[in-house]
Amino acid sequence: MKSAVLDNGNVSVIEVEKPLLSAPGAIVKVIACGLCGSDIVKIRHAAENPDKKVILGHEVVGEIVEINTEIVGNSYYNDNTIPFKAGDIVTLGHHYPCMECDFCKNGNHSMCKTFKSVNISPAGFSEYIFVSEGHLKNTVFKFSDAADIENASFMEPLSCCIRAIRRAGYTFPTAQNGSKNPENPPHKALVIGLGSIGLLMSLGLKAFGIDAFGYDINPERQAFSGKFGVEFNENLHYDTIFMTSGSYKAIDTALKFVKDGGKIVVFSSVEGFSGYQNNEIYYRELTVLGSYSPAPVDLALSFELIKEGVIDLSGVSTIYTLDNLPKAVDDTMSSKIFKACIKL
């Protein structure tokens, strides 16, 4: 079968052995896989660690073609009562925590050793992948056959955004008497960096009932986000800033627009060693916190929001074949496209 590999920073698609169902789990035929910003970071830094195994692609939608376990759907989603079976269309997350260590018990699931050690195999940019029984229990969700595959591929990155929103202290509104209960304070949040993740973060905040704004130095991205109701008001100061830009220059922008006593949620890596000034944090009583990757409960909410059409980014991705993955990478790096989705 075909699968993507990295060799000294160069992406290529080669023939490899199809994974075998040699352990409890399932073989999934990949239908589509989004190209994530973290894939680009891995590619850029691959030459620094040429011997390190790098898995490319994790925003997967696929079809179960083989299965040898009786797992009854995802244990964090209440609409699964029938065991997974061959033919199910699924979307999935690639890491799951043990739920028993100190990290998990304290809500830091992405720091869990199990979380860091498990993954899909060989890579999302492959014709077939193996997903373990642990994945089926924690990170795999069944879509209907009629699901919009491109939109479904946003489930995993949206879950990362939901994790960050919750880390900021916001709660997803619960239904009471047929209407949504506003459980969050009347905050204004600003997302800095309006790539696909920044747009997802903005729409996620709106789903949480937060007044969400977005800013990008690229006027085309600013205008594009405006089509989804994400605007920028330079006259406001914001209760919470979400940093989805990979530029260290965005740090100054965050400090400029955050309210005194506000929060800055770091949701991106930057080149170099620039950081937040100690005295800014001290005298302005700012909170700076990081958010990295989702817990199973975040994946479940992300799946629900996409399944119910609350978050819909159908049509925003540029479609490539697996053989054209290197071009998708080049076009992404050169900012020729907004988001790449590889369809097999």
C-alpha positions in Angstrom: 0.0 0.0 0.0 1.0 3.7 -0.3 2.2 5.6 2.8 3.9 9.0 3.3 7.4 9.1 4.8 9.9 11.8 5.8 13.5 11.6 4.8 15.7 14.5 5.9 12.8 16.9 5.6 11.6 15.7 2.3 8.1 14.1 2.0 7.6 11.2 -0.3 4.9 8.5 -0.9 6.3 5.0 -1.0 5.0 1.4 -1.0 4.9 -0.3 2.4 3.3 -3.4 3.9 -0.3 -3.1 4.8 -0.8 -3.2 8.6 -2.0 -6.5 10.0 -4.6 -7.1 12.6 -2.2 -8.7 14.9 -3.5 -7.1 18.2 -7.0 -6.2 19.4 -8.2 -3.3 17.3 -9.2 -2.5 13.8 -7.8 -1.8 10.3 -9.2 1.4 8.9 -9.2 2.3 5.2 -8.3 6.0 5.1 -10.8 8.1 3.1 -9.4 11.5 3.9 -6.8 13.1 6.2 -6.2 16.8 6.8 -2.8 18.3 6.7 -2.2 19.8 10.2 0.1 22.7 11.1 1.9 20.3 13.5 2.7 18.1 10.4 4.4 21.2 8.8 6.4 21.8 12.0 7.6 18.1 12.0 8.6 18.4 8.3 10.5 21.6 8.9 12.4 20.1 11.8 12.9 16.6 10.4 16.4 17.2 9.2 17.5 18.0 12.7 16.5 14.5 13.9 16.8 12.3 10.7 16.7 9.0 12.6 13.5 9.8 14.6 10.4 8.1 13.5 7.9 10.7 12.3 4.2 9.9 11.9 2.6 12.3 9.3 -1.1 12.8 9.3 -3.7 12.3 12.1 -6.9 14.2 11.1 -8.3 11.0 9.7 -11.7 9.9 8.4 -12.0 6.3 7.2 -13.9 3.1 7.0 -13.3 0.1 9.3 -12.5 -2.9 7.0 -11.3 -5.4 9.6 -12.0 -5.7 13.3 -11.4 -8.3 16.0 -12.9 -6.7 19.2 -16.4 -6.1 20.6 -15.8 -2.5 21.7 -19.3 -0.9 21.9 -18.4 2.5 20.6 -16.6 5.3 22.2 -17.1 5.3 26.0 -17.2 9.2 26.2 -20.0 9.6 23.7 -23.6 8.5 24.7 -24.9 7.6 21.2 -22.9 4.4 20.7 -24.7 1.3 21.7 -23.8 -1.0 18.8 -20.2 -2.5 18.6 -17.9 -1.1 15.9 -18.1 -3.3 12.8 -16.6 -3.5 9.3 -18.2 -0.8 7.1 -18.5 1.8 9.9 -17.4 5.3 8.7 -15.3 6.8 11.6 -13.3 9.8 12.5 -10.6 9.5 15.2 -8.0 11.0 17.5 -4.5 9.5 17.4 -3.6 9.6 21.1 -5.4 8.4 24.3 -4.5 8.7 28.0 -4.4 5.9 30.6 -6.9 7.8 32.8 -5.1 6.4 35.9 -1.9 8.3 36.4 -1.4 11.6 38.3 -1.4 13.6 35.1 -4.8 12.2 34.1 -6.3 12.5 37.5 -5.3 16.2 37.6 -6.7 16.9 34.2 -3.4 17.0 32.3 -4.2 14.1 30.0 -1.8 15.1 27.2 1.1 14.8 29.6 0.3 11.2 30.3 3.1 8.7 29.3 0.5 6.5 27.7 -0.8 9.4 25.7 2.7 10.3 24.5 3.5 6.7 23.5 0.4 5.5 21.6 -0.4 6.4 18.0 -2.0 5.2 14.8 0.2 3.1 12.5 1.9 3.7 10.2 0.5 7.2 9.5 -2.7 9.1 8.6 -1.3 9.7 5.1 -1.6 6.0 4.3 -4.1 3.9 2.5 -4.7 1.8 5.6 -3.9 2.3 9.3 -4.2 0.2 12.4 -6.1 1.6 15.4 -5.8 -0.2 18.7 -8.6 -1.3 21.1 -7.6 1.7 23.3 -8.2 4.1 20.4 -11.6 2.5 19.8 -12.6 3.0 23.5 -11.3 6.6 23.7 -10.9 8.4 20.4 -12.9 6.8 17.6 -16.4 7.9 16.6 -19.0 6.6 14.1 -20.3 8.9 11.5 -23.2 8.2 9.2 -22.4 7.2 5.6 -23.8 10.6 4.5 -21.2 12.5 6.6 -19.4 15.3 4.8 -15.9 13.8 4.8 -14.0 17.0 4.5 -15.8 18.6 7.4 -15.5 15.4 9.5 -11.7 15.6 9.1 -11.8 18.7 11.3 -12.9 16.7 14.4 -9.4 16.1 15.8 -8.1 19.7 15.4 -11.4 21.1 16.7 -11.0 19.0 19.8 -7.6 20.6 20.4 -9.3 24.0 20.3 -12.0 22.8 22.7 -9.3 21.7 25.1 -7.8 25.2 25.0 -11.1 26.9 25.5 -11.8 24.7 28.6 -8.2 25.4 29.8 -9.1 29.1 29.7 -11.9 28.3 32.2 -14.9 28.3 29.9 -17.7 25.8 30.2 -19.8 24.4 27.4 -23.4 25.6 28.0 -25.9 22.9 29.0 -29.5 22.8 27.8 -32.1 23.7 30.4 -35.8 23.8 29.6 -35.1 23.7 26.0 -32.7 26.6 25.9 -29.0 27.1 26.5 -27.9 28.2 29.9 -25.3 30.9 29.8 -22.7 29.4 32.2 -19.8 31.6 31.1 -19.1 35.2 32.0 -19.8 37.8 29.3 -16.2 37.7 28.1 -14.7 38.9 24.9 -11.9 36.7 23.4 -9.4 37.4 20.7 -7.8 34.7 18.5 -4.5 35.9 17.1 -3.7 34.0 13.9 -6.5 33.1 11.6 -5.3 30.0 9.8 -7.5 26.9 9.9 -6.8 26.4 13.6 -7.5 30.0 14.4 -10.8 29.9 12.6 -11.7 26.7 14.4 -10.8 28.3 17.7 -13.0 31.3 16.9 -16.0 29.1 16.0 -15.4 26.9 19.0 -15.5 30.0 21.3 -18.8 31.1 19.6 -20.2 27.6 20.3 -19.3 28.1 24.0 -21.3 31.3 24.0 -18.2 33.6 24.1 -18.0 36.8 22.1 -15.2 35.8 19.8 -13.0 38.1 17.6 -10.0 37.2 15.4 -6.9 39.0 14.1 -4.4 38.2 11.4 -1.8 40.3 9.7 -2.8 38.7 6.4 -5.7 40.7 5.1 -7.0 37.8 3.0 -7.3 35.6 6.0 -8.9 38.4 8.0 -11.5 38.8 5.2 -12.1 35.1 4.9 -12.7 34.7 8.6 -15.2 37.6 8.4 -17.4 35.3 6.2 -17.8 33.2 9.3 -18.7 36.1 11.6 -15.1 36.5 13.0 -14.2 40.2 13.0 -11.5 42.3 14.7 -12.1 45.4 16.8 -8.8 47.3 17.4 -10.5 49.5 20.0 -11.2 46.7 22.4 -9.2 45.0 25.1 -10.0 41.3 25.5 -10.5 39.1 28.6 -8.8 36.2 26.9 -6.3 35.9 24.1 -5.8 32.6 22.2 -2.4 32.5 20.5 -2.7 30.3 17.3 0.0 32.2 15.4 3.4 30.7 15.0 5.2 34.1 15.0 7.0 35.3 18.0 5.9 38.9 16.9 2.4 37.9 17.9 3.4 38.0 21.6 3.6 41.8 21.5 0.1 41.8 19.8 -1.2 39.7 22.6 0.2 41.9 25.3 -1.2 45.0 23.6 -4.8 43.7 23.4 -5.2 41.6 26.6 -7.0 43.3 29.5 -5.2 43.8 32.8 -6.0 40.7 34.8 -6.7 38.8 31.6 -5.5 35.4 30.3 -3.3 34.5 27.3 -3.6 30.9 26.2 -0.6 29.7 24.2 -1.7 27.3 21.5 1.3 27.4 19.2 5.0 27.0 19.1 7.3 29.8 17.8 10.8 29.9 16.5 13.6 31.0 18.8 13.3 31.8 22.5 11.1 34.9 22.7 8.6 34.9 25.5 6.3 36.9 27.7 7.9 39.6 29.8 8.0 38.8 33.5 7.1 42.4 34.6 4.1 42.5 32.2 2.7 39.3 33.8 3.5 40.6 37.3 2.3 44.2 37.3 -0.7 43.5 35.1 -1.6 40.3 36.9 -1.8 38.3 33.7 -2.3 34.6 33.4 -0.2 32.8 30.7 -1.0 29.2 30.2 -0.4 26.5 27.6 -2.8 24.1 25.9 -1.4 21.2 23.8 -3.7 18.3 23.0 -7.2 17.0 23.8 -8.7 14.7 26.4 -11.2 12.1 25.3 -14.1 14.3 26.6 -12.9 17.1 24.2 -12.9 14.7 21.3 -16.5 13.7 22.2 -17.7 17.3 22.2 -15.9 18.1 19.0 -17.6 15.1 17.3 -21.0 16.3 18.6 -20.5 19.9 17.3 -19.5 18.6 13.8 -22.1 15.9 13.6 -24.9 18.4 14.5 -23.6 21.0 12.1 -22.7 23.6 14.8 -19.2 23.7 13.3 -19.2 23.4 9.5 -16.0 24.1 7.5 -17.1 22.3 4.4 -15.5 23.7 1.3 -12.6 25.5 2.9 -10.0 22.8 2.2 -8.1 22.3 -1.0 -8.2 18.7 -2.0 -5.1 16.7 -3.0 -4.5 13.0 -3.8 -2.0 11.1 -1.7 0.5 11.0 -4.5 0.3 14.9 -4.5 1.0 15.2 -0.8 4.4 16.8 -1.4 2.7 19.5 -3.4 0.1 20.0 -0.6 3.0 20.5 1.8 4.7 23.0 -0.5 1.5 24.9 -1.1 0.8 25.1 2.6 4.3 26.2 3.5 4.1 29.0 0.8 0.6 30.1 2.0 -0.9 29.4 -1.4 -3.9 27.6 0.3 -5.8 27.9 3.5 -6.0 24.2 4.4 -5.1 20.9 2.6 -7.1 17.8 2.8 -5.7 14.6 1.3 -8.4 12.3 -0.2 -7.7 8.7 -1.0 
